């Protein structure tokens, strides 16, 4: 059985074939701006790879999915199971949320612990996948039948309100609300979010902000300015507050797992920028929050593995 899998982000779409759930092959990446629809991306991929026969197809989208159909949050594409089957020739098609796919991949992808003590058997506890990339989202992974199976619950967590706990976070929230009408988590903790935080910090300092998130990360890595460090600290402290809020909501004793290019790029700066301190800044619940560990998922294609896992479970 060959399953076509795709991870559709706000900027790029990754496509692959899977013969077993944990081995995506023929992985290709396409820039979404160059295509009018997912159908066009899949047609290009199949043509590029000799038009392979696909038994099933499963795609993960950065946006809410309802009744097997999705309207992407940061891209004007509409996707449903029927169109995926028509584009690929598969007899079974599935459309799931991208963080849901990441949750299904946790058993099969490499992770690294950043903070806290990992659970002895994380698969028997609730875990939480948190994505930082073009957008921001999170999904809890709940064990079923003693950990022999699990349920991943989709959400749109990136569009909740930004936490405010001091003057710096209040000033950032006001700037984001002025620009967008509402200060959401995604407007601070995403690719465009880190630029918004940098623009806010630079406006207060009277200096020119960075033009791209890649430029900011490069400067932070090689020769950070005072505003680069201030941006990193504000970003990481906001992230720490958000993650601790999520930890108290979902109680992921199996760990919190960060995924996405921005998460991997910012991870080296978490400690110096104060993320652990912000995570544990919860008054009488500060000590309780030490029950949770924080991990980074190091596989950039883990959602493809998750799609294959999902398809296998539902065929």
C-alpha positions as CSV (number, residue, x, y, z in Angstrom):
1,X,0.0,0.0,0.0
2,X,1.3,3.4,-1.0
3,X,0.0,6.5,0.8
4,X,0.6,10.0,-0.5
5,X,1.1,12.4,2.3
6,X,1.3,16.2,2.4
7,X,2.0,18.9,5.0
8,X,0.5,22.2,3.9
9,X,1.9,25.2,5.7
10,X,1.3,28.8,5.2
11,X,4.4,29.2,3.0
12,X,5.4,25.7,1.7
13,X,3.8,22.4,1.0
14,X,5.8,19.2,1.6
15,X,4.7,16.0,-0.2
16,X,6.0,12.4,0.0
17,X,5.1,8.8,-0.5
18,X,4.9,6.3,2.3
19,X,4.9,2.5,2.0
20,X,5.1,2.1,5.8
21,X,4.0,4.7,8.3
22,X,7.5,5.7,9.5
23,X,9.4,6.0,6.2
24,X,8.4,9.0,4.0
25,X,10.3,8.8,0.7
26,X,10.6,11.0,-2.4
27,X,10.1,14.1,-0.2
28,X,9.6,17.3,-2.2
29,X,8.9,20.9,-1.1
30,X,6.9,23.4,-3.1
31,X,6.3,27.1,-2.5
32,X,2.6,27.7,-2.2
33,X,2.8,31.2,-3.9
34,X,3.7,29.4,-7.1
35,X,0.4,27.4,-7.2
36,X,-3.3,28.3,-7.4
37,X,-4.4,25.3,-5.3
38,X,-3.3,22.1,-3.6
39,X,-4.6,20.1,-6.6
40,X,-1.9,21.9,-8.7
41,X,0.8,21.0,-6.2
42,X,-0.2,17.4,-6.1
43,X,-0.4,17.2,-9.9
44,X,3.2,18.6,-10.1
45,X,4.4,16.1,-7.5
46,X,2.9,13.1,-9.2
47,X,4.2,14.2,-12.6
48,X,7.7,14.7,-11.1
49,X,7.7,11.2,-9.6
50,X,6.3,9.1,-12.5
51,X,2.6,9.2,-11.5
52,X,2.7,6.5,-8.9
53,X,-0.5,4.6,-7.9
54,X,-1.7,5.7,-4.5
55,X,-4.0,3.6,-2.4
56,X,-4.7,6.4,0.1
57,X,-3.9,10.1,0.5
58,X,-3.7,12.1,3.8
59,X,-3.0,15.9,3.9
60,X,-2.3,18.0,7.0
61,X,-3.4,21.7,6.7
62,X,-2.6,24.8,8.7
63,X,-6.2,25.6,9.6
64,X,-9.4,24.3,11.1
65,X,-10.9,21.1,9.6
66,X,-14.6,20.3,9.8
67,X,-16.4,17.4,8.2
68,X,-13.3,16.5,6.2
69,X,-12.9,19.9,4.7
70,X,-10.6,22.8,5.4
71,X,-10.2,26.5,4.7
72,X,-6.6,27.4,5.5
73,X,-5.9,30.2,8.0
74,X,-3.0,31.9,6.2
75,X,-3.7,30.8,2.6
76,X,-6.7,31.1,0.3
77,X,-7.0,27.4,-0.5
78,X,-10.1,25.2,0.2
79,X,-9.3,21.5,0.6
80,X,-11.5,18.4,1.1
81,X,-11.1,14.7,1.0
82,X,-13.0,14.3,-2.3
83,X,-10.7,16.7,-4.1
84,X,-7.6,15.0,-2.6
85,X,-8.8,11.7,-3.9
86,X,-9.5,13.1,-7.3
87,X,-6.1,14.8,-7.5
88,X,-4.2,11.6,-6.5
89,X,-6.3,8.8,-7.8
90,X,-6.5,7.4,-4.2
91,X,-9.5,5.4,-3.1
92,X,-9.4,6.9,0.4
93,X,-8.6,10.5,1.3
94,X,-8.2,12.3,4.6
95,X,-7.8,15.9,5.6
96,X,-6.5,16.7,9.1
97,X,-5.1,19.7,11.0
98,X,-1.3,20.0,10.8
99,X,-0.8,19.9,14.6
100,X,-3.0,16.8,14.7
101,X,-0.6,15.2,12.3
102,X,2.3,16.2,14.5
103,X,0.7,14.5,17.4
104,X,0.3,11.3,15.5
105,X,4.1,11.4,14.7
106,X,5.4,11.6,18.3
107,X,6.1,7.9,18.5
108,X,8.3,7.9,15.5
109,X,10.4,11.1,15.3
110,X,13.5,12.2,17.2
111,X,13.1,14.7,20.1
112,X,15.4,16.5,22.5
113,X,14.6,17.6,26.0
114,X,15.2,21.3,26.7
115,X,13.8,21.7,30.2
116,X,12.6,19.5,33.1
117,X,12.7,15.8,33.7
118,X,11.2,13.6,30.9
119,X,8.4,11.3,32.0
120,X,9.4,7.7,32.4
121,X,6.7,6.5,30.0
122,X,5.5,9.6,28.1
123,X,3.2,7.6,25.9
124,X,0.9,6.7,28.8
125,X,0.5,10.4,29.7
126,X,-1.1,13.4,28.0
127,X,1.4,15.2,25.8
128,X,1.1,18.6,24.0
129,X,2.4,19.5,20.6
130,X,3.0,23.2,20.0
131,X,3.9,24.5,16.6
132,X,5.8,27.8,15.8
133,X,6.2,28.5,12.1
134,X,4.3,30.6,9.7
135,X,1.5,30.4,12.3
136,X,1.1,29.1,15.8
137,X,-1.1,26.3,17.2
138,X,-1.2,23.5,19.7
139,X,-2.8,20.1,20.0
140,X,-3.1,17.7,23.0
141,X,-2.3,14.0,22.5
142,X,-4.3,11.9,24.9
143,X,-3.5,8.2,25.6
144,X,-6.2,5.6,25.1
145,X,-6.3,2.0,26.4
146,X,-3.4,2.5,28.7
147,X,-1.2,4.1,26.0
148,X,-1.6,1.4,23.3
149,X,-3.4,4.1,21.2
150,X,-4.1,7.8,21.5
151,X,-6.4,10.6,20.4
152,X,-5.1,13.9,19.0
153,X,-7.4,16.9,19.5
154,X,-7.2,19.6,16.9
155,X,-7.5,23.3,18.0
156,X,-6.9,26.8,16.8
157,X,-5.0,27.9,19.9
158,X,-2.9,30.5,18.1
159,X,-5.9,32.9,18.0
160,X,-6.5,33.2,21.7
161,X,-5.5,36.4,23.5
162,X,-1.9,37.3,24.2
163,X,-1.1,37.0,27.9
164,X,-0.3,40.3,29.7
165,X,1.5,40.2,33.0
166,X,3.8,43.3,33.2
167,X,4.4,46.7,31.5
168,X,6.5,45.2,28.6
169,X,3.8,42.6,27.7
170,X,1.1,45.2,28.0
171,X,2.9,47.6,25.6
172,X,3.4,44.8,23.1
173,X,-0.2,43.8,23.3
174,X,-1.4,47.3,22.7
175,X,0.9,47.6,19.6
176,X,-0.4,44.3,18.2
177,X,-4.1,45.3,18.9
178,X,-3.5,48.6,17.1
179,X,-2.2,46.8,14.1
180,X,-4.7,43.9,14.0
181,X,-7.7,44.9,16.0
182,X,-6.9,42.1,18.5
183,X,-3.6,40.9,20.1
184,X,-3.5,37.2,19.5
185,X,-0.8,34.7,20.4
186,X,0.0,34.0,16.8
187,X,0.7,37.7,16.1
188,X,3.7,37.4,18.5
189,X,4.8,33.8,18.4
190,X,5.1,33.0,14.7
191,X,7.4,33.9,11.8
192,X,5.6,37.3,11.3
193,X,5.2,37.5,15.1
194,X,8.9,37.6,15.9
195,X,9.2,40.4,13.3
196,X,6.3,42.2,15.0
197,X,8.0,41.9,18.4
198,X,11.2,43.2,16.8
199,X,9.4,46.1,15.2
200,X,7.8,46.9,18.6
201,X,11.2,46.8,20.4
202,X,12.9,48.8,17.7
203,X,10.2,51.5,17.6
204,X,10.6,52.1,21.3
205,X,14.4,52.3,20.8
206,X,14.2,54.5,17.7
207,X,16.1,52.1,15.5
208,X,15.3,50.2,12.2
209,X,13.9,46.7,12.7
210,X,14.9,43.6,10.7
211,X,13.2,43.0,7.4
212,X,12.8,39.2,7.7
213,X,12.8,36.6,10.5
214,X,15.7,34.9,8.8
215,X,17.7,38.2,9.1
216,X,16.8,38.5,12.7
217,X,17.8,35.0,13.6
218,X,21.1,35.4,11.8
219,X,21.9,38.6,13.6
220,X,20.9,37.1,17.0
221,X,23.2,34.2,16.3
222,X,26.2,36.0,15.0
223,X,26.3,39.6,16.4
224,X,23.2,40.5,18.3
225,X,22.5,44.2,19.0
226,X,20.8,45.4,22.2
227,X,17.4,45.4,20.4
228,X,18.0,41.9,19.1
229,X,18.6,40.7,22.6
230,X,15.6,42.6,23.9
231,X,13.4,41.1,21.1
232,X,14.6,37.6,22.0
233,X,13.9,38.1,25.7
234,X,10.4,39.5,25.1
235,X,9.6,36.8,22.6
236,X,10.8,34.0,24.8
237,X,9.1,35.3,27.9
238,X,5.8,35.5,26.1
239,X,6.3,32.0,24.8
240,X,7.1,30.8,28.3
241,X,3.9,32.3,29.7
242,X,1.8,30.8,26.9
243,X,3.3,27.4,27.3
244,X,2.7,27.4,31.1
245,X,-0.9,28.5,30.5
246,X,-1.3,25.5,28.1
247,X,0.4,23.2,30.6
248,X,-2.1,24.2,33.3
249,X,-5.1,23.7,30.9
250,X,-4.0,20.3,29.4
251,X,-1.8,18.8,32.2
252,X,0.7,17.2,29.7
253,X,2.7,15.2,32.2
254,X,4.1,13.4,29.1
255,X,5.8,16.6,28.0
256,X,5.3,19.7,25.8
257,X,6.8,19.2,22.3
258,X,7.8,22.2,20.2
259,X,7.7,21.8,16.4
260,X,8.4,24.1,13.5
261,X,11.2,26.0,11.9
262,X,10.9,29.0,14.2
263,X,10.9,26.8,17.3
264,X,14.1,25.1,16.2
265,X,15.7,28.5,15.4
266,X,14.9,30.1,18.7
267,X,15.5,27.1,21.0
268,X,19.3,27.9,21.5
269,X,18.3,31.2,23.0
270,X,15.5,30.0,25.4
271,X,17.6,29.8,28.6
272,X,19.5,33.1,28.2
273,X,16.3,34.9,27.2
274,X,14.4,33.7,30.3
275,X,11.9,31.2,28.9
276,X,12.3,28.8,31.9
277,X,11.8,31.6,34.3
278,X,8.7,32.8,32.5
279,X,7.3,29.3,32.3
280,X,7.6,28.9,36.1
281,X,6.3,32.4,36.9
282,X,2.8,31.3,38.2
283,X,2.7,32.3,41.9
284,X,1.7,29.3,44.1
285,X,1.6,27.1,41.0
286,X,5.3,27.8,40.1
287,X,6.5,24.6,41.8
288,X,3.7,22.5,40.2
289,X,4.9,23.6,36.8
290,X,8.2,21.8,37.4
291,X,6.1,18.6,36.7
292,X,6.3,19.3,33.0
293,X,9.2,18.8,30.6
294,X,9.8,20.8,27.4
295,X,11.1,19.1,24.2
296,X,12.0,20.1,20.7
297,X,11.1,17.9,17.7
298,X,14.1,17.9,15.4
299,X,12.5,16.3,12.3
300,X,11.3,18.9,9.8
301,X,9.1,16.3,8.1
302,X,7.4,14.8,11.1
303,X,3.9,15.8,10.0
304,X,4.4,13.6,6.9
305,X,5.0,10.6,9.2
306,X,1.9,11.7,11.2
307,X,-0.3,11.7,8.1
308,X,0.8,8.2,7.2
309,X,0.1,7.0,10.8
310,X,-3.3,8.6,10.6
311,X,-4.2,7.0,7.3
312,X,-3.1,3.6,8.5
313,X,-5.3,3.8,11.5
314,X,-8.4,4.9,9.5
315,X,-8.2,2.6,6.6
